[in-house]
């Protein structure tokens, strides 16, 4: 027990600093991906509801592609594909240079693509739960289509989509562990390094499991409170 506490302590004697940094990277990556994924997912859902066939086809192709590919493969395609593409572009411009893309940015892009493809379906289902009379009421009040969407539809949309989006957030939090394969020092990678150096994999991977469970519990509490807050009007009635 004392040996385990020593290994997990902070400072030169233990790996507490490295594990804490890994937790910071994991949470930061998830939080940085979330707003972009939500925005892109909403735009894809709007494109699917559009009367323009080309927008519908592009949105359906996007969701089919990124829901069908493994997240790890998407990460590899983004990380190595962007580097290769940018390097080839520089060569066409006459510059012989190899461009290395930041692993954190690659992780955000890859996770955002996957998250948004699922989030779009959550938003699309939420759209179907809003009666058409809500739109007609907005137009009757003299609101434009954009104003109706922003002031009337969007608040209801968020409330209806929250349960599905909450589940997607928990999946996103776990999917951040994939970035360890491209060298980002997240919780899984730091735990793996500590396990190899100390020859005690059960301790560090067990601690990583507990940390992920703790993050999931905190997230679940936060999601429940947000859901209750979004339903405050219903409770008042």
C-alpha positions in Angstrom: 0.0 0.0 0.0 2.8 2.4 0.9 4.5 1.6 -2.4 1.3 2.4 -4.3 0.9 5.7 -2.5 4.5 6.5 -3.3 4.1 5.8 -7.0 1.0 7.9 -7.1 2.4 10.8 -5.1 3.3 14.2 -6.6 6.9 15.3 -7.1 10.0 13.4 -8.2 9.1 10.3 -6.2 5.8 9.5 -7.9 3.8 9.9 -11.1 1.0 12.1 -9.7 2.1 15.1 -11.7 2.1 13.2 -15.0 -1.3 11.6 -14.3 -2.8 15.0 -13.3 -1.5 16.5 -16.6 -3.0 13.6 -18.5 -6.4 14.2 -16.9 -6.1 17.9 -17.8 -5.4 17.1 -21.5 -8.2 14.6 -21.6 -10.8 17.0 -20.2 -9.5 19.9 -22.2 -9.7 17.9 -25.4 -13.2 16.9 -24.7 -14.3 20.4 -23.8 -12.6 21.9 -26.8 -14.3 19.4 -29.1 -17.8 19.8 -27.7 -18.8 23.3 -29.0 -17.5 22.6 -32.5 -19.2 19.2 -32.6 -22.5 20.7 -31.4 -22.4 23.5 -33.9 -21.5 21.2 -36.8 -24.1 18.7 -35.8 -26.8 21.4 -35.8 -25.7 22.6 -39.2 -25.8 19.1 -40.6 -29.3 18.5 -39.1 -30.5 21.8 -40.7 -28.9 20.6 -44.0 -30.8 17.4 -43.8 -34.1 19.3 -43.3 -33.3 21.7 -46.2 -35.3 21.6 -49.4 -32.0 21.7 -51.3 -31.2 18.2 -52.6 -27.5 18.8 -52.8 -27.4 19.9 -49.1 -29.4 16.8 -48.1 -27.1 14.5 -50.0 -23.9 16.1 -48.6 -25.2 15.9 -45.0 -26.3 12.3 -45.4 -23.0 11.4 -47.0 -21.1 13.0 -44.1 -23.1 11.2 -41.4 -22.9 7.9 -43.2 -19.2 8.2 -43.6 -18.2 9.2 -40.1 -20.8 6.9 -38.4 -19.5 4.0 -40.4 -15.8 4.4 -39.9 -14.0 3.4 -36.6 -13.0 6.5 -34.6 -9.4 5.3 -34.5 -9.3 5.1 -38.3 -10.8 8.6 -38.6 -8.1 9.9 -36.2 -5.3 8.3 -38.3 -6.8 9.7 -41.5 -7.0 13.2 -40.1 -3.6 13.2 -38.4 -1.6 11.7 -41.2 -3.8 12.8 -44.1 -3.7 16.5 -43.3 0.1 16.3 -42.9 0.5 14.6 -46.2 -2.0 16.9 -47.9 -0.4 20.1 -46.6 3.1 18.9 -47.5 2.0 18.0 -51.0 0.4 21.5 -51.3 3.7 23.1 -50.3 5.5 21.0 -52.9 3.2 22.2 -55.6 4.0 25.7 -54.6 7.7 25.0 -54.9 8.5 24.5 -51.2 10.1 21.2 -50.2 8.9 21.1 -46.6 7.3 18.5 -44.3 4.5 19.9 -42.2 3.7 18.2 -38.9 0.2 18.8 -37.6 -0.3 19.3 -33.9 -1.8 16.1 -32.3 -4.2 18.1 -30.1 -5.7 19.9 -33.1 -5.9 16.6 -35.1 -7.7 15.1 -32.1 -10.2 17.9 -32.0 -10.9 17.6 -35.8 -11.3 13.9 -35.8 -13.5 13.7 -32.6 -15.5 16.7 -33.9 -16.3 14.9 -37.1 -17.4 11.7 -35.3 -19.3 13.5 -32.6 -21.2 15.8 -35.0 -22.3 12.9 -37.2 -24.1 11.4 -34.2 -25.2 14.8 -32.7 -26.9 15.6 -36.0 -29.2 12.6 -35.6 -30.0 13.7 -32.1 -30.9 17.2 -33.3 -32.9 15.8 -36.2 -35.0 13.7 -33.8 -35.5 16.7 -31.6 -36.7 18.7 -34.7 -39.3 16.1 -35.3 -40.6 16.5 -31.8 -41.4 20.2 -32.3 -45.0 20.7 -33.6 -45.3 22.7 -36.9 -47.6 25.1 -35.0 -44.5 26.5 -33.3 -43.1 27.6 -36.6 -46.5 29.0 -37.7 -46.9 30.9 -34.5 -43.5 32.5 -34.9 -44.4 33.6 -38.5 -47.8 34.9 -37.3 -46.0 37.1 -34.8 -44.0 38.6 -37.7 -40.7 36.9 -36.9 -38.4 35.9 -39.8 -37.4 32.3 -40.4 -34.1 32.9 -38.6 -35.7 34.7 -35.7 -38.3 31.9 -35.3 -35.5 29.3 -35.3 -33.4 31.2 -32.8 -36.1 32.4 -30.4 -38.7 29.7 -30.5 -37.3 26.5 -32.0 -33.7 26.4 -30.7 -34.6 26.5 -26.9 -37.0 23.6 -27.4 -34.6 21.8 -29.6 -31.9 21.9 -26.9 -34.2 20.6 -24.3 -35.5 17.7 -26.4 -32.0 16.7 -27.6 -30.3 17.0 -24.2 -30.7 13.3 -23.2 -29.1 12.0 -26.4 -26.4 14.8 -26.3 -25.6 13.8 -22.7 -24.9 10.3 -23.8 -22.8 11.5 -26.7 -20.7 13.7 -24.3 -19.9 10.6 -22.2 -18.9 8.7 -25.3 -16.7 11.7 -26.4 -15.0 11.7 -23.0 -14.1 8.1 -23.4 -13.0 8.5 -27.1 -10.4 11.0 -26.1 -8.3 8.0 -25.0 -7.7 7.3 -28.7 -5.4 10.3 -29.1 -2.8 8.5 -27.1 -1.8 6.6 -30.2 -0.7 9.8 -32.0 1.5 10.9 -29.1 -0.8 13.2 -27.2 0.0 12.9 -23.5 -3.5 12.2 -22.3 -4.6 10.1 -19.3 -4.2 6.8 -21.1 -0.8 7.6 -22.5 0.6 8.9 -19.2 -0.7 5.8 -17.4 0.9 3.6 -20.0 4.2 5.3 -19.6 4.1 5.0 -15.9 3.0 1.3 -16.1 6.0 0.5 -18.4 8.5 2.3 -16.3 7.4 1.0 -12.9 6.3 -2.5 -14.1 3.0 -2.0 -12.3 0.3 -1.8 -15.0 -2.6 -2.9 -12.8 -2.0 0.1 -10.5 -1.9 2.8 -13.1 -4.5 1.5 -15.5 -6.7 0.8 -12.5 -6.3 4.4 -11.4 -7.1 5.5 -15.0 -10.3 3.5 -14.9 -11.3 5.1 -11.6 -10.6 8.6 -13.0 -12.7 8.0 -16.1 -15.5 6.7 -13.9 -15.2 9.8 -11.7 -15.4 12.0 -14.7 -18.4 10.1 -16.0 -20.1 10.5 -12.6 -19.4 14.2 -12.5 -20.7 14.6 -16.0 -23.9 12.7 -15.3 -24.6 14.9 -12.3 -24.0 18.0 -14.4 -26.1 16.7 -17.3 -29.0 15.9 -14.9 -28.9 19.4 -13.5 -28.9 21.0 -17.0 -31.9 18.8 -17.9 -33.7 19.9 -14.8 -32.9 23.5 -15.5 -34.1 23.2 -19.1 -37.5 21.8 -17.8 -38.0 24.5 -15.2 -40.9 26.0 -17.2 -42.7 22.7 -17.3 -42.3 22.1 -13.6 -43.6 25.6 -12.9 -46.8 24.9 -15.0 
